[in-house]
Amino acid sequence: MELLGYVLTAFVFVVSIAYLYLRSRHNFWRDRSIPHVRGKPHLVMGHMEHFNTKHGSYINQELYQDLKARGETFGGMSFFFIPGIILVDPELVKAVLVKDFNVFHDRGVFNDAKADPLSAHLFALEGQEWRLLRQKLTPTFTSGRMKQMFGTIQQVAGEFLKYMNENCHREMEMKDVLARFTTDVIGTCAFGIECNSLTNPDSEFRKYGNKVFEQDMILMMKFVFATMFKGLAKRIGVKLTDEGVERFFLQVVRDTVQYREMNNVQRNDFMNLLLQIKNKGYLDERDGGASHTGKGEAAMTLNELAAQVFVFFLAGFETSSTTMNFCLYELAKNQDIQERLREEIERAIDDNDGQVTYEMVMNNQYLDNVINETLRKYPPIESLSRVAMRDYTIPGTKHVIPKDTFVQIPVYALQRDPEFYPEPNQFNPDRFLPEEVKQRHPYVFLPFGEGPRVCIGLRFGMMQAKLGLITLLRNFRFTPSSQTPAEFEFDPKSFILSPTKGNYLKVDKI
């Protein structure tokens, strides 16, 4: 009995210490007299209490609105039990992303090249590692390189049109079809492999690609642990990448690299460019690339190359297909906008001697406006994150963001704020007329981020989304079906913006 008493006493002691520790984490901002979100945070989940049933975009929008209603420019919050800051004022957003980038150059995303090789990609890397890799990869995304890949994407778009013509019926679920199209595009451009997702929806690329975007409580707790205790997480080999996903992508990259190097295969795709960097440390100066001597630069290991191909694939297929999906949904609901866009596309093609070229696709102003309005209402990544590298005094205040604090920029909330976008739930491409854009603060439209860590693949993503939409709108008319919702609900199991029940539309050949 005496032993049982000791055990119970020890248990109560440990639980009490854990409770006091967690409560102190949630009182972090109040104890420092820093503005913070109202309401008592959940002991373990903090302000993410409903993340399993409510998408992060809704949660962060509520936090943003709470702070803004009280006139705050920023405020403390609890990301689970990690104290974080959420930004409200666009000027402060600009300071974090650009003016004071030297303080906020890292995203705070855990990566470990040794235990979790696919995690060590450009999106997650930090400090000097990120800078060196960004310098090496930037020439792969010039307009010249994109133009070289345009023909490859056109070929996939041709297969997409063939599939639509053969399978087009009165009602189609477009979310999955579009994801299969972009999977085939990025599979061809990143791996030089024909994924054949359009004809084989159960392809391994689709299977493992989808798996990456699934989130659950175990993964989230591993993420929180790795974020809070990076050193310990690396020592014990915490992995955030699924074993099956890692095995599949590493094997595909190894096989592709081996085949290309043994057979001296040259193609206009990312893999070809990455192989140059892998073997030389730099890209050759060609008509599509930037001037680059590259002398003395370190080459890239096979695992480093695999990590970059992995993140190109994920970012390339999911964000572009999501954008196209939401765009078609809005065009189906707004027939006048759909007809005007179709007319503008046909006029541009007629003015270009009937040819669909890279320049024609990338320089269609109304298509730009329609896609930008889609990205405003439905930013694929609903918030951006940064971490303070040192104590940072917020401009115009005496408040200090402590070193290593997680800073969140709520993109979805900013882009749905009626102060910047009147009637924010209305789909209106004219918001992006040049004269309208000039009247808005530039840091309330951030679908690709901004500053030195702006999305490196922005140009590629826009190119494939635009070409996909042009292919569809020239040949088909989209209207709502009986299953088309008045408004989408976003899937809480996906950390990107994705509708819970797909996107069913009526599709008629023109």
C-alpha positions in Angstrom: 0.0 0.0 0.0 2.9 2.3 0.8 4.3 1.7 -2.7 0.9 2.5 -4.2 0.9 5.8 -2.3 4.3 6.8 -3.6 3.2 5.9 -7.2 0.0 8.0 -6.9 1.9 10.9 -5.3 4.5 10.8 -8.1 1.7 10.6 -10.7 -0.1 13.6 -9.2 3.2 15.5 -9.1 4.0 14.8 -12.8 0.5 15.7 -13.9 0.5 18.9 -11.9 3.9 19.9 -13.3 2.6 19.2 -16.9 -0.5 21.2 -16.2 1.4 24.2 -14.8 3.8 24.0 -17.7 1.1 23.9 -20.4 -0.9 26.7 -18.7 2.2 28.8 -18.5 2.7 28.4 -22.2 -0.9 29.6 -22.9 -0.3 32.6 -20.5 2.9 33.5 -22.4 1.6 36.6 -24.0 -0.6 37.8 -21.2 2.4 37.6 -18.8 4.3 39.9 -21.1 1.4 42.3 -21.5 1.3 41.7 -25.3 -2.1 41.8 -27.1 -3.5 38.3 -27.5 -6.5 36.5 -28.8 -9.4 36.4 -26.4 -10.9 33.2 -25.0 -9.3 30.5 -23.0 -7.2 28.2 -25.1 -7.5 24.4 -24.8 -4.9 22.9 -22.5 -3.1 20.8 -25.2 -4.6 22.1 -28.5 -4.5 25.8 -27.7 -6.4 27.8 -30.4 -6.2 24.7 -32.7 -8.8 23.0 -30.6 -11.1 22.3 -33.5 -8.5 21.6 -36.2 -9.8 18.0 -36.7 -13.3 19.2 -37.5 -12.6 22.7 -38.9 -10.1 23.7 -41.6 -7.2 25.9 -40.5 -8.4 28.8 -42.8 -11.5 29.2 -40.7 -9.6 29.0 -37.4 -7.1 31.6 -38.4 -9.8 33.8 -39.9 -11.5 33.8 -36.5 -8.3 34.7 -34.7 -7.6 37.5 -37.2 -11.1 38.9 -36.9 -11.0 38.9 -33.1 -7.8 40.9 -33.1 -8.8 43.3 -35.8 -12.2 44.0 -34.1 -10.2 45.4 -31.2 -7.9 47.5 -33.4 -4.8 45.3 -32.8 -2.1 45.1 -35.5 -1.0 41.7 -34.2 -1.6 39.4 -31.4 -0.4 36.4 -29.4 -2.0 32.9 -29.9 -1.3 29.3 -29.0 -0.5 26.9 -31.9 -1.3 23.8 -29.8 1.0 24.7 -26.8 3.5 26.7 -28.8 3.2 30.5 -28.3 2.9 32.2 -31.7 2.1 35.6 -33.2 -0.6 36.2 -35.8 -0.2 39.3 -37.9 -3.1 41.6 -38.8 -1.6 44.8 -40.2 -0.3 44.6 -43.9 2.5 46.9 -43.0 3.7 44.5 -40.4 3.3 41.6 -42.9 5.6 43.6 -45.3 8.1 44.1 -42.5 8.3 40.4 -41.7 8.4 39.2 -45.3 10.6 41.8 -46.9 12.0 44.7 -44.8 13.2 42.6 -41.9 13.8 39.4 -43.9 17.2 39.0 -42.2 15.3 38.3 -38.9 12.5 36.2 -40.4 14.2 34.2 -43.2 13.1 30.8 -42.0 9.7 29.2 -42.1 10.2 27.0 -39.0 9.4 23.8 -40.9 11.2 20.9 -39.4 13.6 19.1 -41.8 16.3 16.5 -41.3 18.4 15.4 -44.3 19.8 12.4 -42.5 16.7 10.7 -41.0 14.1 12.2 -43.3 15.8 12.9 -46.7 12.8 14.1 -48.5 12.1 16.8 -45.9 15.3 18.7 -46.8 13.8 20.6 -49.7 13.8 24.3 -50.6 10.5 25.0 -48.9 11.8 23.8 -45.5 15.6 24.5 -45.5 16.9 27.3 -43.3 19.7 29.9 -43.2 22.7 29.5 -45.4 21.6 26.0 -46.7 18.4 27.6 -48.1 20.3 30.6 -49.6 22.8 28.4 -51.4 20.1 26.0 -52.8 17.9 28.9 -53.8 20.7 30.4 -55.8 21.3 27.1 -57.6 17.6 26.5 -58.3 16.5 30.0 -59.4 17.9 29.7 -63.0 15.7 26.6 -63.5 12.6 28.8 -63.2 13.4 31.6 -65.6 10.9 32.5 -68.3 13.3 31.0 -70.9 13.3 27.6 -69.1 9.5 27.7 -68.8 9.2 28.4 -72.5 11.3 25.3 -73.2 8.9 23.2 -71.1 5.8 24.7 -72.7 5.7 22.2 -75.5 5.9 19.3 -73.1 2.9 20.7 -71.1 1.0 21.2 -74.4 1.4 17.5 -75.2 -0.2 16.6 -71.9 -2.9 19.2 -72.4 -3.6 17.4 -75.8 -4.0 14.1 -73.9 -6.3 15.9 -71.4 -8.5 17.2 -74.2 -8.7 13.7 -75.7 -9.7 12.3 -72.3 -12.4 15.0 -71.8 -13.8 14.4 -75.2 -14.0 10.7 -74.7 -15.3 10.8 -71.1 -17.3 14.0 -71.1 -20.9 13.5 -69.9 -23.6 15.7 -68.4 -22.0 15.7 -64.9 -18.3 15.3 -64.0 -16.4 15.5 -60.7 -13.7 18.0 -61.8 -11.5 18.1 -58.7 -10.1 14.6 -59.3 -9.9 15.0 -63.1 -7.9 18.2 -62.8 -5.5 16.7 -60.2 -4.8 13.8 -62.6 -4.0 16.3 -65.4 -1.6 18.3 -63.2 -0.1 15.0 -61.9 0.7 14.0 -65.5 2.1 17.5 -66.2 4.5 17.6 -63.2 5.3 13.9 -63.5 6.5 14.6 -67.1 8.3 17.8 -66.2 9.9 16.8 -62.9 10.6 13.1 -63.5 10.4 12.8 -67.3 7.9 10.0 -66.6 4.5 9.4 -68.2 2.3 9.0 -65.1 -0.8 8.2 -67.2 -3.0 9.4 -64.3 -5.8 10.4 -66.7 -6.2 6.9 -68.0 -5.2 5.2 -64.7 -6.6 7.2 -61.8 -5.1 4.7 -59.3 -1.5 5.3 -60.4 1.1 5.3 -57.7 1.9 8.9 -58.3 -1.7 9.9 -57.4 -1.7 7.5 -54.5 1.5 8.8 -52.8 0.9 12.4 -53.9 -2.4 12.4 -52.1 -1.0 10.8 -49.0 1.4 13.7 -48.4 -1.4 16.1 -48.0 -3.3 14.1 -45.5 -3.0 15.2 -41.9 -4.0 13.5 -38.6 -3.5 14.0 -34.9 -0.3 11.8 -34.8 1.4 13.7 -37.6 0.4 17.0 -36.1 1.8 16.1 -32.6 5.0 14.9 -34.2 5.2 18.3 -36.0 4.6 20.2 -32.8 7.3 18.1 -31.0 9.8 18.6 -33.8 9.0 22.3 -33.9 9.5 22.8 -30.2 12.5 20.5 -29.7 14.4 20.5 -33.0 17.7 19.4 -31.6 16.2 16.4 -29.7 13.9 15.5 -32.7 17.0 15.3 -34.9 18.9 13.2 -32.3 16.2 10.6 -32.1 15.4 10.7 -35.8 11.9 12.0 -35.9 10.3 11.5 -39.4 7.5 13.5 -40.8 7.5 11.9 -44.2 5.5 8.7 -44.6 7.7 5.6 -45.1 5.8 4.5 -48.2 6.0 8.0 -49.7 9.7 8.2 -49.1 10.4 4.7 -50.5 8.4 5.4 -53.6 9.8 8.8 -54.5 13.5 7.9 -53.7 13.2 4.8 -55.9 11.7 6.7 -58.8 14.4 9.3 -58.6 17.2 6.8 -58.4 15.9 4.8 -61.4 15.4 8.0 -63.5 18.8 9.4 -62.7 20.5 6.1 -63.4 18.8 5.7 -66.7 19.4 9.2 -67.9 23.1 9.2 -66.9 23.7 5.8 -68.4 22.0 6.7 -71.7 22.9 10.4 -71.8 19.2 11.4 -72.1 18.5 15.1 -72.6 15.0 16.5 -72.1 13.5 20.0 -71.5 12.4 19.3 -68.0 13.3 19.9 -64.3 15.1 16.6 -64.0 17.6 17.6 -66.8 18.3 20.9 -65.1 18.7 19.3 -61.6 21.1 16.7 -63.0 23.3 19.5 -64.3 23.3 21.0 -60.8 23.9 17.6 -59.2 27.0 16.9 -61.4 28.5 20.4 -61.8 27.0 22.5 -59.0 25.5 24.9 -61.5 23.5 25.2 -64.7 25.1 25.7 -68.1 24.5 29.1 -69.6 22.0 28.4 -72.4 19.4 30.4 -74.2 16.8 29.6 -71.5 19.0 30.2 -68.5 20.5 33.0 -66.6 24.2 33.9 -66.8 26.0 31.7 -64.3 29.7 30.7 -63.9 29.2 28.4 -60.9 33.0 27.9 -60.4 33.9 26.2 -57.2 30.3 25.4 -56.2 29.4 22.2 -54.5 27.4 19.7 -56.4 24.1 18.2 -55.3 23.8 14.7 -53.7 21.2 12.2 -55.1 19.1 12.6 -51.9 19.2 16.4 -52.2 18.1 16.1 -55.8 15.3 13.8 -54.8 14.0 16.2 -52.1 13.8 19.0 -54.7 12.0 16.8 -57.3 9.7 15.7 -54.5 8.6 19.2 -53.5 8.4 20.3 -57.1 6.0 17.4 -57.7 3.8 18.1 -54.7 3.7 21.9 -55.1 3.2 21.5 -58.9 0.3 19.1 -59.0 -1.8 20.0 -56.0 -1.8 23.8 -55.9 -2.4 24.2 -59.6 -5.2 21.6 -59.8 -6.8 23.2 -56.7 -6.7 26.6 -58.3 -8.2 25.3 -61.6 -10.9 23.5 -59.7 -12.0 26.5 -57.7 -11.8 28.7 -60.9 -14.1 26.3 -62.8 -16.5 26.3 -59.9 -16.7 30.1 -59.9 -17.0 30.3 -63.7 -19.8 27.8 -63.6 -21.7 30.0 -61.1 -20.9 33.2 -63.0 -21.8 32.5 -66.7 -21.2 36.1 -67.8 -17.6 35.9 -66.6 -17.1 32.5 -68.2 -18.4 33.8 -71.6 -16.2 36.9 -71.4 -13.1 34.9 -70.6 -13.8 32.4 -73.4 -14.2 35.4 -75.8 -11.0 37.0 -74.6 -9.1 33.7 -75.0 -10.4 33.2 -78.6 -9.6 36.8 -79.5 -6.0 36.5 -78.2 -5.5 33.3 -80.2 -6.9 34.9 -83.3 -4.5 37.8 -82.8 -1.7 35.3 -82.5 -2.4 33.7 -85.9 -4.5 30.9 -84.3 -1.5 29.7 -82.3 -1.5 28.9 -78.5 2.0 30.0 -77.5 3.8 30.6 -74.3 3.6 34.4 -74.7 -0.1 34.3 -75.6 -0.9 32.2 -72.6 1.2 34.2 -70.1 0.1 37.7 -71.3 -3.7 37.4 -71.3 -4.8 40.1 -68.9 -8.4 38.9 -68.3 -7.2 35.3 -67.7 -4.7 36.8 -65.2 -7.6 38.7 -63.5 -9.8 35.6 -63.3 -7.0 33.4 -61.8 -5.9 36.1 -59.4 -9.5 36.5 -58.1 -9.6 32.7 -57.7 -6.4 32.8 -55.7 -7.7 35.6 -53.6 -10.9 33.7 -52.6 -9.1 30.3 -52.4 -5.4 30.6 -51.6 -4.0 27.0 -51.8 -1.8 27.7 -48.7 -4.1 29.5 -46.2 -1.3 31.0 -44.1 2.4 31.7 -44.2 4.8 31.0 -41.4 8.1 32.6 -40.3 10.3 32.3 -37.2 12.2 35.1 -35.5 15.9 34.5 -35.5 16.5 37.0 -32.7 14.4 39.2 -30.4 12.4 41.6 -32.6 10.8 44.8 -31.5 7.6 45.4 -33.5 7.9 48.7 -35.3 6.1 51.6 -33.6 5.8 49.7 -30.3 7.8 48.5 -27.3 6.5 45.0 -27.7 9.2 42.3 -28.4 8.7 39.1 -30.3 11.1 36.7 -28.6 13.7 34.8 -30.5 12.4 31.5 -32.1 8.8 32.6 -31.9 6.5 31.2 -34.6 4.9 34.1 -36.7 1.8 33.4 -38.8 0.5 35.5 -41.7 -3.2 34.6 -42.2 -3.4 34.8 -46.0 -7.0 33.5 -46.3 -8.2 36.0 -43.7 -6.4 39.0 -45.2 -7.8 38.1 -48.7 -11.3 37.8 -47.3 -11.2 41.0 -45.3 -14.0 43.4 -46.5 -11.8 46.4 -45.7 -9.5 45.4 -48.6 -12.0 43.5 -50.7 -15.6 44.8 -50.4 -18.1 42.0 -50.6 -15.3 39.5 -50.3 -17.4 36.4 -51.0 -18.4 37.7 -54.4 -16.2 36.5 -57.3 -15.2 39.7 -59.2 -12.1 39.5 -61.5 -12.3 43.3 -62.0 -10.7 43.7 -58.5 -7.4 43.0 -60.4 -7.7 45.7 -63.0 -4.5 47.8 -62.7 -6.3 50.8 -61.3 -7.9 48.7 -58.6 -4.7 47.0 -57.6 -3.0 50.4 -57.2 -5.5 51.4 -54.6 -4.9 48.4 -52.4 -2.1 47.7 -50.0 0.2 45.3 -51.9 0.5 42.9 -49.0 -3.1 41.9 -48.8 -2.7 39.5 -51.8 -0.2 36.8 -50.9 -1.2 33.5 -52.6 2.5 32.8 -53.5 4.1 34.5 -50.5 6.3 37.5 -51.0 9.9 38.7 -50.6 13.0 36.5 -51.0 11.1 33.4 -50.1 8.3 34.0 -52.6 7.3 30.7 -54.3 10.1 29.8 -56.8 7.7 27.9 -59.0 5.1 30.7 -59.4 5.7 31.0 -63.1 5.4 27.3 -63.7 2.3 26.9 -61.7 0.6 29.8 -63.5 1.6 28.4 -66.9 0.1 24.9 -66.4 -3.1 26.3 -64.8 -3.6 28.8 -67.6 -3.0 26.3 -70.3 -5.3 23.8 -68.6 -8.1 26.4 -68.4 -7.6 27.5 -72.0 -7.9 23.9 -73.1 -11.1 23.4 -71.2 -12.9 26.7 -71.9 -12.3 26.6 -75.7 -14.0 23.2 -75.9 -16.5 22.9 -73.0 -19.1 25.0 -71.2 -19.4 24.5 -67.4 -22.6 25.0 -65.4 -23.7 24.0 -61.9 -25.2 20.6 -61.3 -27.6 19.4 -58.7 -24.6 18.5 -56.5 -22.8 21.9 -56.8 -22.9 23.6 -53.4 -23.7 27.3 -52.9 -20.4 27.6 -51.1 -17.6 25.1 -50.6 -16.6 23.7 -47.2 -12.9 23.0 -46.8 -11.7 19.6 -45.8 -10.1 19.7 -42.3 -8.0 16.6 -43.1 -6.1 18.6 -45.8 -3.7 21.3 -44.9 -4.3 23.0 -48.3 -7.6 24.5 -49.3 -9.6 21.6 -50.7 -13.4 21.0 -50.9 -14.8 18.2 -48.8 -17.0 16.6 -51.4 -15.4 17.3 -54.7 -16.7 19.6 -57.5 -19.5 18.2 -59.6 -20.3 20.3 -62.7 -22.3 19.9 -65.8 -20.0 19.7 -68.8 -21.2 20.4 -72.3 -19.1 20.3 -75.5 -19.0 23.6 -77.5 
